[in-house]
Amino acid sequence: MARSSAVGPPHWPEGVQYSQRYIFHSSVTATTKNFIEKGPKSTKNRGSSRMTVIRRVSEPSHPAFGQFGLFAAKKISAKEHILDYIGDSEPIAGMNSTDFVPGEVHTDERIESNYDLSLHRFESGESVGIDAGRMGNEGRFINDFRGVRAKPNSVFTDYRDSGGQLRMGVYAGGEDIRKGDEILVSYGKGFWKATG
Ligand SMILES: C[S@@+](CC[C@H](N)C(=O)[O-])C[C@H]1O[C@@H](n2cnc3c(N)ncnc32)[C@H](O)[C@@H]1O
């Protein structure tokens, strides 16, 4: 399986593969893969990552002080599509394969990952996630609003792209986001319960 060789944006961390496409973990069945890849096509376009910039969080009062966050590189209009959350897989060059925790579309449990996002839950209970722990795009740097501001300014919403692939888009909320503002979503209470 070919691995993306894309170079990440400024501040992209060493040891994390940058990618803008899905790779499917062996836990994903052919039926589930087909559901993710081939839905009704949408006319919506994928957002450009040039709308955002990765920065180290420099305010000591911020609960993720010293980590990274994703910030608006320009004004983003209310409801505008910012980017998609992507995870990818396969060990990066030099990584010991026994240390490798795949970061991709998967249906197995990833309770150890702080970068795992639910993409879809079937009525059967099967859940499809995108784990950007080892590989992903700018979306992996979006922090939760708790302790930063009163409410999130962005939301995760799934959609089908123009090829019919199921995507987890990040959209601005009901108000414009000013240039320089941090993109903040709600991870949901479940995330914080799981991480303690
Ligand atoms: C998806 S990552 C977000 C990017 C992360 N800040 C980084 O530099 O890689 C999720 C992790 O960010 C941190 N984080 C995000 N939002 C937070 C918040 N509101 N309060 C405390 N930690 C937060 C937690 O460590 C969490 O497990």
The ligand as an SDF file (V2000), in Angstrom:
LIG
                    3D

 27 29  0  0  0  0  0  0  0  0999 V2000
   -6.4220   16.0770   19.1420 C   0  0  0  0  0  0  0  0  0  0  0  0
   -5.1930   16.6010   20.2570 S   0  0  0  0  0  0  0  0  0  0  0  0
   -5.1890   18.3300   20.0120 C   0  0  0  0  0  0  0  0  0  0  0  0
   -3.8350   18.8440   19.6100 C   0  0  0  0  0  0  0  0  0  0  0  0
   -2.8120   18.8380   20.7150 C   0  0  0  0  0  0  0  0  0  0  0  0
   -2.9350   20.0620   21.4990 N   0  0  0  0  0  0  0  0  0  0  0  0
   -1.4020   18.7010   20.1550 C   0  0  0  0  0  0  0  0  0  0  0  0
   -0.5590   19.5960   20.3260 O   0  0  0  0  0  0  0  0  0  0  0  0
   -1.1240   17.6980   19.5090 O   0  0  0  0  0  0  0  0  0  0  0  0
   -6.0420   16.3250   21.7840 C   0  0  0  0  0  0  0  0  0  0  0  0
   -5.2180   16.6210   23.0020 C   0  0  0  0  0  0  0  0  0  0  0  0
   -5.0030   18.0240   23.1290 O   0  0  0  0  0  0  0  0  0  0  0  0
   -5.1080   18.4260   24.4820 C   0  0  0  0  0  0  0  0  0  0  0  0
   -6.2630   19.3420   24.6320 N   0  0  0  0  0  0  0  0  0  0  0  0
   -7.0820   19.7440   23.6560 C   0  0  0  0  0  0  0  0  0  0  0  0
   -8.0090   20.5870   24.1160 N   0  0  0  0  0  0  0  0  0  0  0  0
   -7.7880   20.7240   25.4230 C   0  0  0  0  0  0  0  0  0  0  0  0
   -8.4240   21.4590   26.4790 C   0  0  0  0  0  0  0  0  0  0  0  0
   -9.4720   22.2480   26.2690 N   0  0  0  0  0  0  0  0  0  0  0  0
   -7.9260   21.3340   27.7210 N   0  0  0  0  0  0  0  0  0  0  0  0
   -6.8500   20.5530   27.9810 C   0  0  0  0  0  0  0  0  0  0  0  0
   -6.1900   19.8330   27.0250 N   0  0  0  0  0  0  0  0  0  0  0  0
   -6.6660   19.9250   25.7630 C   0  0  0  0  0  0  0  0  0  0  0  0
   -5.2920   17.1640   25.2910 C   0  0  0  0  0  0  0  0  0  0  0  0
   -3.9980   16.7240   25.6720 O   0  0  0  0  0  0  0  0  0  0  0  0
   -5.8950   16.2190   24.2930 C   0  0  0  0  0  0  0  0  0  0  0  0
   -5.6520   14.8750   24.6070 O   0  0  0  0  0  0  0  0  0  0  0  0
  1  2  1  0
  2  3  1  0
  2 10  1  0
  3  4  1  0
  4  5  1  0
  5  6  1  0
  5  7  1  0
  7  8  2  0
  7  9  1  0
 10 11  1  0
 11 12  1  0
 11 26  1  0
 12 13  1  0
 13 14  1  0
 13 24  1  0
 14 15  1  0
 14 23  1  0
 15 16  2  0
 16 17  1  0
 17 18  1  0
 17 23  2  0
 18 19  1  0
 18 20  2  0
 20 21  1  0
 21 22  2  0
 22 23  1  0
 24 25  1  0
 24 26  1  0
 26 27  1  0
M  CHG  2   2   1   9  -1
M  END
$$$$
